[in-house]
């Protein structure tokens, strides 16, 4: 009897031993720090990434913390001040970390953190409610030409920051005065969307990923996006270029760690993120949100941030947001 059991046990143990490496997750845990409220682009990026990492067994556990305030500055300050307790934390951010540093909304910049990876890009979208009188970008431009005060524009970021810049650049691209734009700032995309749907504002400047599903079910109409050409995931949505407007803009999103995090830890995060990109689960999330893959690991990401700082500074000066 024992002679029959022993080989079976040995075979089972060997099978278990050889199966362990393939089942082991890349990472034990990530705590995602989100500088804005629920429903915004940062929130969707962090939760979408965490969800895919879990579904593909690249990580054992994820947690999330929304910490809005100060145009994202509250979360940045928190990450820096508590750096010694944040070895498993990734903070999501995007172009605003460059814009708000340039405009002095907060004193820190990306140099005070540890850039880990850029992951996606999201094009700007100019959006109206489903029952809006506007049916095209041309309708909005005509109303703006008649009286700029007729068009109040909501955004989920502070005045002079990205949502404002995109709207101002879009009107400038029509040969109109970008300084005449009536921009109303809200705390993250969810509140800006509520303002649009309630009629507080006539237009919303946001990321396409935040509104694509809502446009598919008719809650909103996306009048134009800032992509260089129409997207495969949204072929019916025109670009500003379709209206002979030269404005093109992509908002990257990515992740930062606390200052002082080891290169070994950064490499571990990038190993997991780069594997995530190859999965079918990621492709579903990416296409559902109209995102573009723009993966850049830490060193390439840092060089990209330095370059964008110059580009955004030039644009902000041109539009009158910086002296």
C-alpha positions as CSV (number, residue, x, y, z in Angstrom):
1,X,0.0,0.0,0.0
2,X,2.7,2.4,1.0
3,X,4.7,1.6,-2.2
4,X,1.7,2.9,-4.2
5,X,1.2,6.0,-2.1
6,X,4.8,7.2,-2.0
7,X,5.3,7.7,-5.8
8,X,1.9,9.5,-5.9
9,X,2.9,11.9,-3.1
10,X,6.3,12.5,-4.7
11,X,4.8,13.3,-8.0
12,X,2.3,15.6,-6.4
13,X,5.0,17.4,-4.5
14,X,7.2,17.8,-7.6
15,X,4.2,19.1,-9.6
16,X,3.5,21.6,-6.8
17,X,7.1,22.7,-6.7
18,X,7.4,23.2,-10.4
19,X,4.1,25.0,-10.6
20,X,4.9,27.6,-8.0
21,X,7.1,30.0,-10.1
22,X,4.4,30.3,-12.9
23,X,1.8,31.1,-10.3
24,X,3.8,33.6,-8.2
25,X,2.8,37.2,-8.7
26,X,5.3,39.8,-9.8
27,X,4.5,42.0,-6.8
28,X,3.0,41.5,-3.4
29,X,1.0,44.8,-3.2
30,X,0.5,48.3,-4.5
31,X,-1.2,51.1,-2.8
32,X,-2.5,53.6,-5.4
33,X,-2.6,57.2,-4.3
34,X,-5.1,59.2,-6.4
35,X,-4.7,63.1,-6.2
36,X,-8.4,63.7,-7.3
37,X,-11.9,62.6,-6.6
38,X,-13.8,59.6,-7.9
39,X,-14.7,59.5,-11.6
40,X,-11.8,61.5,-12.9
41,X,-9.0,60.5,-15.3
42,X,-6.6,59.8,-12.5
43,X,-9.1,57.6,-10.6
44,X,-9.9,55.7,-13.8
45,X,-6.3,55.1,-14.6
46,X,-5.3,53.9,-11.2
47,X,-8.3,51.6,-10.7
48,X,-8.1,50.3,-14.3
49,X,-4.4,49.5,-13.9
50,X,-4.9,47.9,-10.5
51,X,-7.9,45.8,-11.7
52,X,-5.9,44.4,-14.7
53,X,-2.8,43.7,-12.5
54,X,-5.1,41.7,-10.2
55,X,-7.0,39.9,-12.9
56,X,-3.8,38.8,-14.6
57,X,-2.2,37.6,-11.3
58,X,0.7,40.0,-11.6
59,X,0.0,41.3,-8.1
60,X,-1.5,39.8,-4.9
61,X,-3.4,42.8,-3.6
62,X,-4.1,46.4,-4.4
63,X,-5.6,49.3,-2.4
64,X,-6.7,52.8,-3.4
65,X,-6.8,56.2,-1.6
66,X,-8.4,59.3,-3.1
67,X,-6.7,62.4,-1.7
68,X,-7.8,65.5,-3.5
69,X,-7.0,69.1,-2.9
70,X,-4.6,71.8,-4.0
71,X,-4.8,70.9,-7.6
72,X,-3.1,67.6,-6.8
73,X,-0.6,69.3,-4.4
74,X,-2.1,67.7,-1.3
75,X,-1.3,64.2,-2.5
76,X,2.2,65.1,-3.7
77,X,3.0,66.8,-0.3
78,X,1.6,63.7,1.5
79,X,3.8,61.3,-0.5
80,X,6.9,63.4,0.1
81,X,6.2,64.0,3.8
82,X,5.5,60.3,4.6
83,X,8.1,58.9,2.2
84,X,9.5,56.5,4.7
85,X,6.1,54.7,5.0
86,X,5.3,54.7,1.3
87,X,7.5,52.0,-0.2
88,X,4.6,50.2,-1.8
89,X,2.8,53.4,-3.0
90,X,2.3,54.6,-6.6
91,X,0.8,58.0,-7.1
92,X,-1.0,58.4,-10.5
93,X,-0.5,61.8,-12.2
94,X,-0.4,63.4,-15.6
95,X,0.4,66.6,-17.5
96,X,-0.9,68.7,-14.6
97,X,2.0,67.9,-12.5
98,X,4.1,69.8,-15.0
99,X,1.6,72.6,-15.6
100,X,0.8,73.3,-12.0
101,X,4.4,73.3,-11.0
102,X,5.2,75.9,-13.7
103,X,2.2,78.0,-12.7
104,X,3.1,77.9,-9.0
105,X,0.0,76.1,-7.8
106,X,2.3,74.0,-5.7
107,X,6.0,74.3,-5.0
108,X,7.1,70.8,-5.8
109,X,7.8,69.3,-9.3
110,X,8.3,65.8,-10.7
111,X,12.0,66.1,-9.6
112,X,10.9,65.9,-6.0
113,X,9.4,62.4,-6.6
114,X,10.6,59.2,-8.2
115,X,9.2,58.9,-11.7
116,X,8.3,55.2,-12.3
117,X,6.5,54.9,-15.6
118,X,4.3,56.7,-18.1
119,X,1.6,54.3,-19.1
120,X,-1.2,55.8,-21.3
121,X,-2.2,59.0,-23.2
122,X,-5.7,60.4,-23.3
123,X,-6.7,63.0,-25.9
124,X,-8.6,66.1,-24.8
125,X,-12.4,66.1,-25.5
126,X,-14.8,69.0,-25.9
127,X,-18.2,67.7,-24.6
128,X,-21.8,68.8,-24.3
129,X,-24.8,67.1,-22.6
130,X,-26.9,64.7,-24.7
131,X,-29.7,67.2,-25.0
132,X,-27.5,70.3,-25.7
133,X,-28.5,72.7,-28.5
134,X,-25.0,72.3,-29.8
135,X,-24.6,69.4,-32.3
136,X,-21.1,70.3,-33.6
137,X,-18.0,72.2,-32.7
138,X,-19.0,74.8,-35.3
139,X,-22.2,75.5,-33.3
140,X,-20.1,76.3,-30.2
141,X,-17.6,78.5,-32.2
142,X,-20.5,80.5,-33.7
143,X,-22.0,81.1,-30.2
144,X,-18.6,82.0,-28.8
145,X,-18.1,84.5,-31.7
146,X,-21.4,86.1,-30.9
147,X,-20.6,86.5,-27.2
148,X,-17.9,84.5,-25.3
149,X,-20.0,84.8,-22.2
150,X,-22.6,82.5,-23.7
151,X,-20.2,79.5,-23.4
152,X,-19.2,78.5,-19.9
153,X,-16.7,75.7,-19.9
154,X,-16.3,73.2,-17.0
155,X,-13.1,71.4,-16.2
156,X,-11.9,69.1,-13.5
157,X,-8.7,71.1,-12.8
158,X,-7.8,74.7,-11.6
159,X,-7.8,77.8,-13.8
160,X,-4.7,77.9,-16.0
161,X,-4.2,74.1,-15.8
162,X,-4.7,71.5,-18.4
163,X,-8.4,71.4,-19.0
164,X,-8.4,75.2,-19.2
165,X,-5.3,75.1,-21.5
166,X,-6.9,72.6,-23.9
167,X,-10.1,74.7,-24.2
168,X,-8.2,77.9,-24.6
169,X,-6.0,76.3,-27.3
170,X,-9.0,75.0,-29.1
171,X,-10.6,78.5,-29.4
172,X,-7.2,80.0,-30.3
173,X,-7.1,77.5,-33.1
174,X,-10.2,79.0,-34.5
175,X,-8.6,82.5,-34.5
176,X,-10.5,83.5,-31.3
177,X,-9.2,85.1,-28.1
178,X,-8.2,82.3,-25.7
179,X,-8.3,84.8,-22.8
180,X,-12.0,85.3,-23.4
181,X,-12.8,81.7,-22.4
182,X,-15.1,81.5,-19.4
183,X,-13.6,78.5,-17.6
184,X,-15.2,77.2,-14.4
185,X,-12.9,74.9,-12.3
186,X,-14.2,71.9,-10.4
187,X,-12.5,69.3,-8.2
188,X,-11.9,66.4,-10.6
189,X,-13.8,65.2,-13.6
190,X,-16.9,63.8,-11.7
191,X,-17.9,67.2,-10.4
192,X,-17.2,68.9,-13.7
193,X,-19.4,66.3,-15.5
194,X,-22.2,66.9,-12.9
195,X,-22.0,70.7,-13.7
196,X,-22.4,70.0,-17.4
197,X,-25.3,67.6,-17.0
198,X,-27.1,70.0,-14.6
199,X,-26.8,72.9,-17.1
200,X,-24.4,74.9,-14.9
201,X,-22.0,75.0,-17.9
202,X,-22.6,74.6,-21.6
203,X,-19.3,72.8,-22.4
204,X,-16.9,70.4,-20.7
205,X,-13.2,70.2,-21.4
206,X,-11.9,66.8,-20.2
207,X,-10.1,63.6,-21.3
208,X,-11.8,61.4,-23.9
209,X,-11.4,58.4,-21.6
210,X,-13.6,60.0,-19.0
211,X,-16.6,60.4,-21.4
212,X,-16.3,57.8,-24.1
213,X,-18.8,55.3,-22.4
214,X,-21.2,58.1,-21.7
215,X,-21.1,59.2,-25.3
216,X,-21.8,55.7,-26.5
217,X,-25.1,55.6,-24.5
218,X,-26.1,59.1,-25.4
219,X,-25.7,60.9,-22.1
220,X,-23.2,63.3,-23.7
221,X,-22.0,64.3,-27.1
222,X,-18.3,64.6,-27.8
223,X,-18.0,67.4,-30.4
224,X,-14.3,67.2,-31.0
225,X,-11.1,65.6,-29.7
226,X,-7.5,66.8,-29.8
227,X,-6.1,63.8,-31.6
228,X,-4.2,64.1,-34.9
229,X,-6.6,61.8,-36.6
230,X,-9.8,59.9,-35.7
231,X,-9.4,56.9,-33.4
232,X,-10.2,53.3,-34.2
233,X,-12.0,53.1,-30.8
234,X,-14.1,56.2,-31.6
235,X,-14.3,56.5,-35.4
236,X,-17.5,58.7,-35.3
237,X,-16.0,61.4,-33.1
238,X,-14.4,64.2,-35.2
239,X,-11.0,65.8,-34.4
240,X,-10.5,69.5,-34.2
241,X,-8.5,69.0,-37.4
242,X,-11.7,68.0,-39.2
243,X,-12.8,71.6,-38.5
244,X,-9.5,73.0,-39.9
245,X,-8.3,73.6,-36.4
246,X,-4.6,72.7,-35.9
247,X,-4.9,72.0,-32.1
248,X,-3.4,68.6,-31.2
249,X,-2.8,67.6,-27.6
250,X,-2.3,64.3,-25.7
251,X,-2.4,64.1,-21.9
252,X,0.0,61.4,-20.7
253,X,-0.8,59.5,-17.4
254,X,1.7,57.6,-15.3
255,X,3.0,56.7,-11.9
256,X,5.4,58.2,-9.4
257,X,6.8,56.8,-6.2
258,X,8.0,58.6,-3.0
259,X,11.5,60.2,-3.1
260,X,14.2,57.8,-2.1
261,X,12.6,54.6,-3.4
262,X,15.3,52.1,-4.6
263,X,16.0,51.4,-8.2
264,X,15.3,47.8,-7.5
265,X,11.8,48.6,-6.5
266,X,11.3,50.8,-9.6
267,X,12.5,47.9,-11.7
268,X,10.0,45.5,-10.0
269,X,7.1,47.9,-10.8
270,X,8.2,48.3,-14.4
271,X,8.5,44.5,-14.8
272,X,4.9,44.1,-13.7
273,X,3.6,47.0,-15.8
274,X,5.4,45.9,-19.0
275,X,3.9,42.4,-18.7
276,X,0.5,44.0,-18.1
277,X,0.7,45.7,-21.4
278,X,0.8,42.4,-23.3
279,X,-2.5,41.0,-21.8
280,X,-5.9,40.8,-23.4
281,X,-7.4,42.2,-20.2
282,X,-5.4,45.4,-20.6
283,X,-6.4,45.8,-24.2
284,X,-10.1,45.7,-23.1
285,X,-9.6,48.5,-20.5
286,X,-7.5,50.6,-22.9
287,X,-9.9,50.4,-25.8
288,X,-13.0,50.9,-23.6
289,X,-11.5,54.2,-22.4
290,X,-10.0,55.4,-25.7
291,X,-6.5,55.4,-24.3
292,X,-3.3,55.2,-26.3
293,X,-0.4,53.0,-25.0
294,X,2.6,55.3,-24.3
295,X,4.7,53.1,-22.0
296,X,8.0,54.7,-20.9
297,X,10.0,53.3,-18.0
298,X,11.7,55.5,-15.4
299,X,14.7,57.0,-17.2
300,X,12.9,57.6,-20.5
301,X,10.0,58.9,-18.5
302,X,12.2,61.5,-16.7
303,X,13.7,62.7,-20.0
304,X,10.2,63.0,-21.4
305,X,9.0,65.1,-18.4
306,X,12.0,67.5,-18.9
307,X,11.0,67.9,-22.5
308,X,7.3,68.4,-21.7
309,X,8.2,71.0,-19.1
310,X,9.7,73.2,-21.8
311,X,6.9,72.6,-24.3
312,X,4.1,73.4,-21.8
313,X,6.0,76.4,-20.5
314,X,6.1,77.8,-24.1
315,X,2.4,77.1,-24.6
316,X,1.4,78.7,-21.3
317,X,3.4,81.8,-22.1
318,X,1.8,82.0,-25.6
319,X,-1.7,81.7,-24.1
320,X,-1.0,84.3,-21.4
321,X,-0.9,82.0,-18.4
322,X,2.7,82.6,-17.7
323,X,4.8,85.7,-18.0
